[in-house]
Amino acid sequence: MAVKNKKPIKAADAKPAAQNRAAQIMFAIFAVILILSMVLSAVANY
């Protein structure tokens, strides 16, 4: 039987744009720190 009163399913990323942008910036900063750490470690061991 079909149910007529289904609630619409919300999208997975229904976050506000500002929160999404802040998360992207935090991830970018973390990635840069991680890469710099690996480069520094490689230079120190060379």
Secondary structure, 3 states (H helix, E strand, C coil): CCCCCCCCCCCCCCCCHHHHHHHHHHHHHHHHHHHHHHHHHHHHHC
